[in-house]
Amino acid sequence: INGGKAMRYHDLATAEATGPNARVLISMVRGTPYEMPLKLTMVERHPLGSQAFVPLSPRPFLVVVCHDTKDGPGEPHAFLAGLGQGINYRRNLWHGVLTPIGEEQDFLIVDRGGDGSNLEEFYFSHPYEIHLP
């Protein structure tokens, strides 16, 4: 594209937006780092749309996800996103909050807007302690 002066990396994530008046939003957020090890007390999910985070700097950030069980989210699994790597949480995936490492970090977010509640939070009966890998 652009006369061979630009390389497009096409279709890297699927943005989902369901429900009344649904639309895809593009936003920016500045995340503040948490103290490590992380005391994970809550995870969230979005039943009406996916949620993508693309870092705007080449720094890692912590990603926490949980399988869904009949009783809510299962045990958390954590990993570091690679330098410059974004993530795309599919609709209904339990995940931790945005967790930059060491210093503030800016992210581009692709998210769902529209009518209806698109946030469910689950508070664990005891916190999980997440150490950096």
N, CA, C and O atoms as a GROMACS GRO file, in nm:
protein
  532
    1ILE      N    1   0.084  -0.119   0.000
    1ILE     CA    2   0.000   0.000   0.000
    1ILE      C    3   0.088   0.124   0.000
    1ILE      O    4   0.208   0.116   0.024
    2ASN      N    5   0.027   0.239  -0.028
    2ASN     CA    6   0.099   0.367  -0.034
    2ASN      C    7   0.223   0.358  -0.123
    2ASN      O    8   0.331   0.402  -0.086
    3GLY      N    9   0.204   0.300  -0.242
    3GLY     CA   10   0.315   0.291  -0.337
    3GLY      C   11   0.430   0.206  -0.287
    3GLY      O   12   0.544   0.230  -0.326
    4GLY      N   13   0.403   0.109  -0.204
    4GLY     CA   14   0.508   0.022  -0.151
    4GLY      C   15   0.584   0.081  -0.034
    4GLY      O   16   0.682   0.022   0.011
    5LYS      N   17   0.540   0.196   0.018
    5LYS     CA   18   0.609   0.263   0.129
    5LYS      C   19   0.550   0.228   0.266
    5LYS      O   20   0.596   0.279   0.368
    6ALA      N   21   0.448   0.142   0.268
    6ALA     CA   22   0.386   0.103   0.395
    6ALA      C   23   0.351  -0.045   0.389
    6ALA      O   24   0.311  -0.096   0.285
    7MET      N   25   0.366  -0.112   0.502
    7MET     CA   26   0.333  -0.254   0.513
    7MET      C   27   0.212  -0.267   0.604
    7MET      O   28   0.217  -0.223   0.719
    8ARG      N   29   0.105  -0.326   0.555
    8ARG     CA   30  -0.015  -0.344   0.636
    8ARG      C   31  -0.016  -0.486   0.693
    8ARG      O   32   0.001  -0.583   0.619
    9TYR      N   33  -0.038  -0.496   0.822
    9TYR     CA   34  -0.055  -0.625   0.889
    9TYR      C   35  -0.205  -0.638   0.914
    9TYR      O   36  -0.257  -0.584   1.011
   10HIS      N   37  -0.274  -0.708   0.827
   10HIS     CA   38  -0.419  -0.707   0.816
   10HIS      C   39  -0.486  -0.809   0.908
   10HIS      O   40  -0.434  -0.919   0.928
   11ASP      N   41  -0.600  -0.771   0.964
   11ASP     CA   42  -0.690  -0.861   1.036
   11ASP      C   43  -0.620  -0.930   1.153
   11ASP      O   44  -0.626  -1.053   1.165
   12LEU      N   45  -0.555  -0.853   1.238
   12LEU     CA   46  -0.481  -0.908   1.352
   12LEU      C   47  -0.570  -0.944   1.470
   12LEU      O   48  -0.528  -1.022   1.556
   13ALA      N   49  -0.690  -0.890   1.477
   13ALA     CA   50  -0.782  -0.920   1.588
   13ALA      C   51  -0.924  -0.904   1.537
   13ALA      O   52  -0.949  -0.833   1.439
   14THR      N   53  -1.016  -0.970   1.604
   14THR     CA   54  -1.157  -0.960   1.570
   14THR      C   55  -1.227  -0.877   1.674
   14THR      O   56  -1.228  -0.913   1.792
   15ALA      N   57  -1.285  -0.766   1.634
   15ALA     CA   58  -1.361  -0.682   1.727
   15ALA      C   59  -1.506  -0.727   1.724
   15ALA      O   60  -1.569  -0.732   1.618
   16GLU      N   61  -1.560  -0.761   1.842
   16GLU     CA   62  -1.699  -0.804   1.854
   16GLU      C   63  -1.778  -0.697   1.928
   16GLU      O   64  -1.732  -0.644   2.030
   17ALA      N   65  -1.896  -0.666   1.878
   17ALA     CA   66  -1.984  -0.571   1.945
   17ALA      C   67  -2.128  -0.616   1.920
   17ALA      O   68  -2.180  -0.598   1.810
   18THR      N   69  -2.191  -0.673   2.022
   18THR     CA   70  -2.328  -0.722   2.008
   18THR      C   71  -2.420  -0.643   2.100
   18THR      O   72  -2.373  -0.573   2.190
   19GLY      N   73  -2.550  -0.654   2.077
   19GLY     CA   74  -2.647  -0.588   2.163
   19GLY      C   75  -2.701  -0.460   2.101
   19GLY      O   76  -2.656  -0.418   1.995
   20PRO      N   77  -2.798  -0.397   2.169
   20PRO     CA   78  -2.864  -0.277   2.117
   20PRO      C   79  -2.767  -0.161   2.097
   20PRO      O   80  -2.687  -0.129   2.185
   21ASN      N   81  -2.775  -0.098   1.980
   21ASN     CA   82  -2.694   0.020   1.947
   21ASN      C   83  -2.544  -0.006   1.962
   21ASN      O   84  -2.468   0.087   1.993
   22ALA      N   85  -2.501  -0.129   1.941
   22ALA     CA   86  -2.360  -0.165   1.959
   22ALA      C   87  -2.273  -0.098   1.853
   22ALA      O   88  -2.314  -0.082   1.738
   23ARG      N   89  -2.153  -0.060   1.894
   23ARG     CA   90  -2.055  -0.004   1.803
   23ARG      C   91  -1.916  -0.034   1.858
   23ARG      O   92  -1.900  -0.061   1.977
   24VAL      N   93  -1.818  -0.029   1.772
   24VAL     CA   94  -1.679  -0.050   1.812
   24VAL      C   95  -1.618   0.086   1.844
   24VAL      O   96  -1.631   0.181   1.767
   25LEU      N   97  -1.552   0.094   1.959
   25LEU     CA   98  -1.487   0.217   2.004
   25LEU      C   99  -1.336   0.201   1.997
   25LEU      O  100  -1.283   0.092   2.020
   26ILE      N  101  -1.266   0.309   1.964
   26ILE     CA  102  -1.120   0.312   1.972
   26ILE      C  103  -1.084   0.423   2.069
   26ILE      O  104  -1.122   0.539   2.049
   27SER      N  105  -1.011   0.386   2.173
   27SER     CA  106  -0.976   0.481   2.280
   27SER      C  107  -0.829   0.466   2.315
   27SER      O  108  -0.760   0.377   2.265
   28MET      N  109  -0.782   0.556   2.400
   28MET     CA  110  -0.648   0.544   2.458
   28MET      C  111  -0.662   0.549   2.609
   28MET      O  112  -0.752   0.613   2.662
   29VAL      N  113  -0.571   0.480   2.677
   29VAL     CA  114  -0.569   0.480   2.823
   29VAL      C  115  -0.424   0.481   2.869
   29VAL      O  116  -0.336   0.423   2.804
   30ARG      N  117  -0.400   0.546   2.980
   30ARG     CA  118  -0.268   0.543   3.044
   30ARG      C  119  -0.282   0.458   3.169
   30ARG      O  120  -0.356   0.493   3.260
   31GLY      N  121  -0.209   0.347   3.173
   31GLY     CA  122  -0.214   0.255   3.286
   31GLY      C  123  -0.101   0.280   3.383
   31GLY      O  124   0.012   0.305   3.342
   32THR      N  125  -0.133   0.275   3.511
   32THR     CA  126  -0.035   0.291   3.618
   32THR      C  127   0.004   0.153   3.670
   32THR      O  128  -0.083   0.068   3.690
   33PRO      N  129   0.133   0.128   3.691
   33PRO     CA  130   0.174  -0.006   3.736
   33PRO      C  131   0.125  -0.038   3.877
   33PRO      O  132   0.107   0.050   3.961
   34TYR      N  133   0.103  -0.166   3.900
   34TYR     CA  134   0.067  -0.217   4.032
   34TYR      C  135   0.192  -0.264   4.103
   34TYR      O  136   0.294  -0.292   4.040
   35GLU      N  137   0.185  -0.272   4.234
   35GLU     CA  138   0.295  -0.327   4.313
   35GLU      C  139   0.301  -0.477   4.289
   35GLU      O  140   0.198  -0.544   4.282
   36MET      N  141   0.422  -0.530   4.276
   36MET     CA  142   0.442  -0.673   4.255
   36MET      C  143   0.499  -0.736   4.381
   36MET      O  144   0.576  -0.670   4.451
   37PRO      N  145   0.465  -0.861   4.414
   37PRO     CA  146   0.373  -0.944   4.339
   37PRO      C  147   0.231  -0.887   4.344
   37PRO      O  148   0.192  -0.824   4.442
   38LEU      N  149   0.155  -0.912   4.238
   38LEU     CA  150   0.019  -0.861   4.226
   38LEU      C  151  -0.074  -0.940   4.318
   38LEU      O  152  -0.071  -1.063   4.317
   39LYS      N  153  -0.154  -0.872   4.395
   39LYS     CA  154  -0.258  -0.935   4.475
   39LYS      C  155  -0.387  -0.929   4.393
   39LYS      O  156  -0.456  -0.827   4.391
   40LEU      N  157  -0.418  -1.038   4.326
   40LEU     CA  158  -0.534  -1.043   4.236
   40LEU      C  159  -0.659  -1.075   4.317
   40LEU      O  160  -0.674  -1.186   4.367
   41THR      N  161  -0.748  -0.978   4.329
   41THR     CA  162  -0.872  -0.997   4.406
   41THR      C  163  -0.994  -1.005   4.316
   41THR      O  164  -1.099  -1.053   4.359
   42MET      N  165  -0.982  -0.958   4.191
   42MET     CA  166  -1.098  -0.947   4.104
   42MET      C  167  -1.058  -0.972   3.959
   42MET      O  168  -0.949  -0.934   3.916
   43VAL      N  169  -1.148  -1.036   3.886
   43VAL     CA  170  -1.136  -1.046   3.740
   43VAL      C  171  -1.268  -0.998   3.681
   43VAL      O  172  -1.369  -0.989   3.750
   44GLU      N  173  -1.264  -0.968   3.552
   44GLU     CA  174  -1.383  -0.917   3.485
   44GLU      C  175  -1.398  -0.983   3.349
   44GLU      O  176  -1.304  -1.044   3.297
   45ARG      N  177  -1.518  -0.970   3.293
   45ARG     CA  178  -1.541  -1.013   3.156
   45ARG      C  179  -1.645  -0.922   3.093
   45ARG      O  180  -1.717  -0.849   3.161
   46HIS      N  181  -1.652  -0.930   2.960
   46HIS     CA  182  -1.740  -0.842   2.884
   46HIS      C  183  -1.830  -0.929   2.796
   46HIS      O  184  -1.785  -0.979   2.694
   47PRO      N  185  -1.957  -0.947   2.835
   47PRO     CA  186  -2.045  -1.039   2.764
   47PRO      C  187  -2.092  -0.991   2.627
   47PRO      O  188  -2.138  -1.072   2.547
   48LEU      N  189  -2.080  -0.863   2.599
   48LEU     CA  190  -2.134  -0.810   2.474
   48LEU      C  191  -2.029  -0.771   2.371
   48LEU      O  192  -2.063  -0.731   2.260
   49GLY      N  193  -1.901  -0.782   2.406
   49GLY     CA  194  -1.799  -0.743   2.309
   49GLY      C  195  -1.660  -0.783   2.351
   49GLY      O  196  -1.631  -0.804   2.468
   50SER      N  197  -1.574  -0.792   2.252
   50SER     CA  198  -1.433  -0.820   2.277
   50SER      C  199  -1.365  -0.693   2.328
   50SER      O  200  -1.424  -0.586   2.329
   51GLN      N  201  -1.239  -0.708   2.370
   51GLN     CA  202  -1.164  -0.593   2.420
   51GLN      C  203  -1.016  -0.616   2.386
   51GLN      O  204  -0.957  -0.716   2.429
   52ALA      N  205  -0.958  -0.524   2.310
   52ALA     CA  206  -0.818  -0.536   2.270
   52ALA      C  207  -0.736  -0.423   2.331
   52ALA      O  208  -0.783  -0.310   2.343
   53PHE      N  209  -0.612  -0.456   2.371
   53PHE     CA  210  -0.517  -0.359   2.425
   53PHE      C  211  -0.390  -0.367   2.342
   53PHE      O  212  -0.330  -0.473   2.330
   54VAL      N  213  -0.350  -0.253   2.285
   54VAL     CA  214  -0.230  -0.246   2.204
   54VAL      C  215  -0.136  -0.145   2.269
   54VAL      O  216  -0.169  -0.026   2.275
   55PRO      N  217  -0.020  -0.189   2.319
   55PRO     CA  218   0.071  -0.096   2.385
   55PRO      C  219   0.130   0.002   2.283
   55PRO      O  220   0.160  -0.034   2.170
   56LEU      N  221   0.145   0.126   2.326
   56LEU     CA  222   0.202   0.229   2.239
   56LEU      C  223   0.349   0.253   2.269
   56LEU      O  224   0.408   0.350   2.221
   57SER      N  225   0.408   0.164   2.347
   57SER     CA  226   0.551   0.168   2.375
   57SER      C  227   0.600   0.023   2.383
   57SER      O  228   0.522  -0.067   2.413
   58PRO      N  229   0.728   0.001   2.358
   58PRO     CA  230   0.780  -0.136   2.358
   58PRO      C  231   0.817  -0.185   2.499
   58PRO      O  232   0.934  -0.212   2.528
   59ARG      N  233   0.716  -0.196   2.583
   59ARG     CA  234   0.739  -0.247   2.719
   59ARG      C  235   0.642  -0.362   2.745
   59ARG      O  236   0.533  -0.365   2.689
   60PRO      N  237   0.682  -0.457   2.830
   60PRO     CA  238   0.592  -0.568   2.861
   60PRO      C  239   0.482  -0.524   2.958
   60PRO      O  240   0.495  -0.422   3.026
   61PHE      N  241   0.375  -0.602   2.962
   61PHE     CA  242   0.272  -0.584   3.064
   61PHE      C  243   0.218  -0.721   3.101
   61PHE      O  244   0.228  -0.816   3.024
   62LEU      N  245   0.162  -0.730   3.221
   62LEU     CA  246   0.114  -0.856   3.274
   62LEU      C  247  -0.027  -0.884   3.223
   62LEU      O  248  -0.112  -0.795   3.223
   63VAL      N  249  -0.051  -1.006   3.181
   63VAL     CA  250  -0.183  -1.050   3.134
   63VAL      C  251  -0.228  -1.165   3.223
   63VAL      O  252  -0.153  -1.260   3.245
   64VAL      N  253  -0.350  -1.156   3.275
   64VAL     CA  254  -0.408  -1.261   3.359
   64VAL      C  255  -0.541  -1.302   3.298
   64VAL      O  256  -0.626  -1.217   3.272
   65VAL      N  257  -0.560  -1.432   3.277
   65VAL     CA  258  -0.685  -1.485   3.223
   65VAL      C  259  -0.729  -1.605   3.306
   65VAL      O  260  -0.648  -1.669   3.373
   66CYS      N  261  -0.859  -1.634   3.301
   66CYS     CA  262  -0.916  -1.748   3.374
   66CYS      C  263  -1.016  -1.820   3.284
   66CYS      O  264  -1.092  -1.757   3.211
   67HIS      N  265  -1.016  -1.953   3.290
   67HIS     CA  266  -1.121  -2.030   3.223
   67HIS      C  267  -1.252  -2.008   3.297
   67HIS      O  268  -1.253  -1.980   3.416
   68ASP      N  269  -1.361  -2.020   3.225
   68ASP     CA  270  -1.494  -2.011   3.286
   68ASP      C  271  -1.533  -2.148   3.339
   68ASP      O  272  -1.512  -2.250   3.272
   69THR      N  273  -1.589  -2.152   3.460
   69THR     CA  274  -1.640  -2.276   3.517
   69THR      C  275  -1.786  -2.254   3.554
   69THR      O  276  -1.836  -2.142   3.543
   70LYS      N  277  -1.855  -2.358   3.598
   70LYS     CA  278  -1.995  -2.343   3.637
   70LYS      C  279  -2.010  -2.253   3.759
   70LYS      O  280  -2.119  -2.201   3.785
   71ASP      N  281  -1.901  -2.235   3.836
   71ASP     CA  282  -1.905  -2.152   3.957
   71ASP      C  283  -1.842  -2.015   3.937
   71ASP      O  284  -1.824  -1.941   4.034
   72GLY      N  285  -1.808  -1.979   3.814
   72GLY     CA  286  -1.741  -1.852   3.788
   72GLY      C  287  -1.604  -1.877   3.730
   72GLY      O  288  -1.579  -1.984   3.675
   73PRO      N  289  -1.514  -1.780   3.741
   73PRO     CA  290  -1.380  -1.798   3.684
   73PRO      C  291  -1.300  -1.904   3.759
   73PRO      O  292  -1.311  -1.916   3.881
   74GLY      N  293  -1.221  -1.979   3.685
   74GLY     CA  294  -1.131  -2.076   3.744
   74GLY      C  295  -1.003  -2.010   3.793
   74GLY      O  296  -0.996  -1.887   3.806
   75GLU      N  297  -0.903  -2.091   3.820
   75GLU     CA  298  -0.775  -2.041   3.870
   75GLU      C  299  -0.708  -1.954   3.764
   75GLU      O  300  -0.711  -1.987   3.645
   76PRO      N  301  -0.648  -1.842   3.805
   76PRO     CA  302  -0.586  -1.752   3.708
   76PRO      C  303  -0.456  -1.808   3.648
   76PRO      O  304  -0.381  -1.880   3.714
   77HIS      N  305  -0.433  -1.771   3.523
   77HIS     CA  306  -0.308  -1.801   3.452
   77HIS      C  307  -0.250  -1.667   3.409
   77HIS      O  308  -0.322  -1.583   3.355
   78ALA      N  309  -0.121  -1.647   3.432
   78ALA     CA  310  -0.058  -1.517   3.403
   78ALA      C  311   0.060  -1.535   3.308
   78ALA      O  312   0.129  -1.637   3.312
   79PHE      N  313   0.082  -1.435   3.225
   79PHE     CA  314   0.200  -1.432   3.139
   79PHE      C  315   0.231  -1.286   3.106
   79PHE      O  316   0.148  -1.198   3.124
   80LEU      N  317   0.352  -1.264   3.059
   80LEU     CA  318   0.392  -1.130   3.015
   80LEU      C  319   0.369  -1.118   2.866
   80LEU      O  320   0.409  -1.206   2.789
   81ALA      N  321   0.304  -1.010   2.823
   81ALA     CA  322   0.296  -0.979   2.681
   81ALA      C  323   0.435  -0.937   2.636
   81ALA      O  324   0.505  -0.866   2.708
   82GLY      N  325   0.476  -0.980   2.519
   82GLY     CA  326   0.607  -0.946   2.467
   82GLY      C  327   0.618  -0.798   2.433
   82GLY      O  328   0.517  -0.727   2.430
   83LEU      N  329   0.738  -0.752   2.409
   83LEU     CA  330   0.760  -0.611   2.377
   83LEU      C  331   0.680  -0.573   2.254
   83LEU      O  332   0.699  -0.631   2.146
   84GLY      N  333   0.590  -0.477   2.268
   84GLY     CA  334   0.508  -0.430   2.158
   84GLY      C  335   0.390  -0.520   2.124
   84GLY      O  336   0.317  -0.491   2.030
   85GLN      N  337   0.371  -0.630   2.196
   85GLN     CA  338   0.263  -0.725   2.168
   85GLN      C  339   0.132  -0.677   2.227
   85GLN      O  340   0.127  -0.638   2.344
   86GLY      N  341   0.026  -0.680   2.149
   86GLY     CA  342  -0.108  -0.650   2.199
   86GLY      C  343  -0.182  -0.777   2.232
   86GLY      O  344  -0.138  -0.888   2.200
   87ILE      N  345  -0.297  -0.761   2.297
   87ILE     CA  346  -0.382  -0.876   2.330
   87ILE      C  347  -0.526  -0.843   2.291
   87ILE      O  348  -0.566  -0.727   2.289
   88ASN      N  349  -0.602  -0.947   2.262
   88ASN     CA  350  -0.743  -0.931   2.227
   88ASN      C  351  -0.822  -1.032   2.310
   88ASN      O  352  -0.818  -1.152   2.282
   89TYR      N  353  -0.894  -0.983   2.411
   89TYR     CA  354  -0.978  -1.071   2.492
   89TYR      C  355  -1.108  -1.096   2.416
   89TYR      O  356  -1.178  -1.002   2.380
   90ARG      N  357  -1.139  -1.221   2.392
   90ARG     CA  358  -1.265  -1.252   2.326
   90ARG      C  359  -1.381  -1.221   2.420
   90ARG      O  360  -1.362  -1.208   2.541
   91ARG      N  361  -1.498  -1.209   2.366
   91ARG     CA  362  -1.618  -1.185   2.444
   91ARG      C  363  -1.633  -1.295   2.549
   91ARG      O  364  -1.614  -1.413   2.519
   92ASN      N  365  -1.667  -1.256   2.673
   92ASN     CA  366  -1.694  -1.347   2.786
   92ASN      C  367  -1.570  -1.412   2.846
   92ASN      O  368  -1.585  -1.505   2.926
   93LEU      N  369  -1.449  -1.369   2.813
   93LEU     CA  370  -1.328  -1.426   2.872
   93LEU      C  371  -1.297  -1.353   3.003
   93LEU      O  372  -1.284  -1.230   3.004
   94TRP      N  373  -1.286  -1.428   3.112
   94TRP     CA  374  -1.246  -1.367   3.240
   94TRP      C  375  -1.100  -1.323   3.231
   94TRP      O  376  -1.015  -1.399   3.185
   95HIS      N  377  -1.073  -1.201   3.274
   95HIS     CA  378  -0.936  -1.149   3.268
   95HIS      C  379  -0.912  -1.049   3.380
   95HIS      O  380  -1.005  -0.991   3.436
   96GLY      N  381  -0.784  -1.031   3.412
   96GLY     CA  382  -0.745  -0.931   3.510
   96GLY      C  383  -0.748  -0.792   3.449
   96GLY      O  384  -0.772  -0.775   3.330
   97VAL      N  385  -0.724  -0.694   3.533
   97VAL     CA  386  -0.722  -0.555   3.487
   97VAL      C  387  -0.590  -0.525   3.416
   97VAL      O  388  -0.494  -0.602   3.426
   98LEU      N  389  -0.585  -0.416   3.344
   98LEU     CA  390  -0.465  -0.373   3.274
   98LEU      C  391  -0.352  -0.353   3.374
   98LEU      O  392  -0.367  -0.277   3.470
   99THR      N  393  -0.239  -0.420   3.353
   99THR     CA  394  -0.131  -0.420   3.453
   99THR      C  395   0.004  -0.392   3.388
   99THR      O  396   0.078  -0.485   3.357
  100PRO      N  397   0.038  -0.263   3.367
  100PRO     CA  398   0.173  -0.230   3.319
  100PRO      C  399   0.278  -0.270   3.423
  100PRO      O  400   0.248  -0.286   3.541
  101ILE      N  401   0.400  -0.287   3.377
  101ILE     CA  402   0.511  -0.327   3.464
  101ILE      C  403   0.607  -0.209   3.479
  101ILE      O  404   0.657  -0.156   3.380
  102GLY      N  405   0.635  -0.169   3.602
  102GLY     CA  406   0.742  -0.075   3.631
  102GLY      C  407   0.714   0.073   3.614
  102GLY      O  408   0.758   0.152   3.698
  103GLU      N  409   0.643   0.113   3.510
  103GLU     CA  410   0.615   0.255   3.488
  103GLU      C  411   0.484   0.269   3.411
  103GLU      O  412   0.431   0.172   3.357
  104GLU      N  413   0.433   0.392   3.408
  104GLU     CA  414   0.310   0.417   3.332
  104GLU      C  415   0.327   0.374   3.188
  104GLU      O  416   0.437   0.379   3.132
  105GLN      N  417   0.216   0.331   3.128
  105GLN     CA  418   0.221   0.286   2.990
  105GLN      C  419   0.090   0.324   2.921
  105GLN      O  420  -0.018   0.309   2.978
  106ASP      N  421   0.101   0.373   2.798
  106ASP     CA  422  -0.016   0.410   2.718
  106ASP      C  423  -0.056   0.294   2.628
  106ASP      O  424   0.028   0.222   2.574
  107PHE      N  425  -0.189   0.278   2.612
  107PHE     CA  426  -0.244   0.171   2.529
  107PHE      C  427  -0.354   0.227   2.439
  107PHE      O  428  -0.428   0.318   2.478
  108LEU      N  429  -0.363   0.173   2.320
  108LEU     CA  430  -0.479   0.191   2.234
  108LEU      C  431  -0.576   0.078   2.270
  108LEU      O  432  -0.535  -0.037   2.282
  109ILE      N  433  -0.704   0.112   2.286
  109ILE     CA  434  -0.805   0.012   2.322
  109ILE      C  435  -0.911   0.006   2.212
  109ILE      O  436  -0.959   0.109   2.166
  110VAL      N  437  -0.945  -0.115   2.172
  110VAL     CA  438  -1.058  -0.139   2.082
  110VAL      C  439  -1.161  -0.213   2.165
  110VAL      O  440  -1.136  -0.324   2.212
  111ASP      N  441  -1.278  -0.152   2.182
  111ASP     CA  442  -1.375  -0.196   2.282
  111ASP      C  443  -1.515  -0.180   2.226
  111ASP      O  444  -1.533  -0.128   2.115
  112ARG      N  445  -1.614  -0.222   2.301
  112ARG     CA  446  -1.754  -0.211   2.261
  112ARG      C  447  -1.822  -0.097   2.333
  112ARG      O  448  -1.802  -0.078   2.453
  113GLY      N  449  -1.901  -0.020   2.260
  113GLY     CA  450  -1.989   0.079   2.319
  113GLY      C  451  -2.132   0.046   2.281
  113GLY      O  452  -2.155  -0.034   2.189
  114GLY      N  453  -2.228   0.105   2.349
  114GLY     CA  454  -2.369   0.082   2.317
  114GLY      C  455  -2.450   0.057   2.442
  114GLY      O  456  -2.399   0.064   2.554
  115ASP      N  457  -2.578   0.028   2.422
  115ASP     CA  458  -2.668   0.003   2.534
  115ASP      C  459  -2.638  -0.134   2.596
  115ASP      O  460  -2.578  -0.221   2.533
  116GLY      N  461  -2.681  -0.150   2.720
  116GLY     CA  462  -2.664  -0.277   2.789
  116GLY      C  463  -2.537  -0.280   2.871
  116GLY      O  464  -2.441  -0.208   2.842
  117SER      N  465  -2.537  -0.364   2.971
  117SER     CA  466  -2.421  -0.377   3.059
  117SER      C  467  -2.319  -0.472   2.998
  117SER      O  468  -2.351  -0.588   2.970
  118ASN      N  469  -2.198  -0.423   2.976
  118ASN     CA  470  -2.093  -0.503   2.914
  118ASN      C  471  -1.980  -0.531   3.012
  118ASN      O  472  -1.866  -0.550   2.971
  119LEU      N  473  -2.010  -0.534   3.141
  119LEU     CA  474  -1.908  -0.561   3.241
  119LEU      C  475  -1.965  -0.649   3.351
  119LEU      O  476  -2.069  -0.618   3.410
  120GLU      N  477  -1.896  -0.761   3.376
  120GLU     CA  478  -1.924  -0.845   3.492
  120GLU      C  479  -1.794  -0.856   3.571
  120GLU      O  480  -1.688  -0.882   3.514
  121GLU      N  481  -1.802  -0.835   3.701
  121GLU     CA  482  -1.685  -0.848   3.789
  121GLU      C  483  -1.706  -0.965   3.883
  121GLU      O  484  -1.818  -0.991   3.928
  122PHE      N  485  -1.597  -1.036   3.912
  122PHE     CA  486  -1.600  -1.147   4.006
  122PHE      C  487  -1.489  -1.125   4.108
  122PHE      O  488  -1.373  -1.108   4.072
  123TYR      N  489  -1.526  -1.124   4.237
  123TYR     CA  490  -1.429  -1.107   4.345
  123TYR      C  491  -1.400  -1.242   4.407
  123TYR      O  492  -1.491  -1.312   4.452
  124PHE      N  493  -1.272  -1.279   4.410
  124PHE     CA  494  -1.231  -1.406   4.469
  124PHE      C  495  -1.248  -1.403   4.620
  124PHE      O  496  -1.237  -1.296   4.681
  125SER      N  497  -1.274  -1.518   4.681
  125SER     CA  498  -1.288  -1.525   4.827
  125SER      C  499  -1.154  -1.502   4.895
  125SER      O  500  -1.150  -1.462   5.012
  126HIS      N  501  -1.044  -1.528   4.825
  126HIS     CA  502  -0.910  -1.498   4.876
  126HIS      C  503  -0.826  -1.449   4.758
  126HIS      O  504  -0.844  -1.496   4.646
  127PRO      N  505  -0.734  -1.355   4.782
  127PRO     CA  506  -0.655  -1.304   4.670
  127PRO      C  507  -0.553  -1.408   4.622
  127PRO      O  508  -0.500  -1.486   4.701
  128TYR      N  509  -0.527  -1.406   4.493
  128TYR     CA  510  -0.418  -1.485   4.435
  128TYR      C  511  -0.296  -1.394   4.428
  128TYR      O  512  -0.308  -1.276   4.394
  129GLU      N  513  -0.180  -1.448   4.459
  129GLU     CA  514  -0.056  -1.372   4.449
  129GLU      C  515   0.012  -1.409   4.318
  129GLU      O  516   0.052  -1.524   4.297
  130ILE      N  517   0.024  -1.310   4.230
  130ILE     CA  518   0.081  -1.333   4.098
  130ILE      C  519   0.222  -1.274   4.096
  130ILE      O  520   0.242  -1.154   4.117
  131HIS      N  521   0.320  -1.360   4.070
  131HIS     CA  522   0.460  -1.317   4.060
  131HIS      C  523   0.497  -1.302   3.913
  131HIS      O  524   0.445  -1.375   3.828
  132LEU      N  525   0.585  -1.210   3.884
  132LEU     CA  526   0.631  -1.194   3.746
  132LEU      C  527   0.707  -1.318   3.702
  132LEU      O  528   0.789  -1.370   3.778
  133PRO      N  529   0.679  -1.366   3.581
  133PRO     CA  530   0.751  -1.486   3.531
  133PRO      C  531   0.898  -1.457   3.511
  133PRO      O  532   0.973  -1.546   3.469
   0.00000   0.00000   0.00000
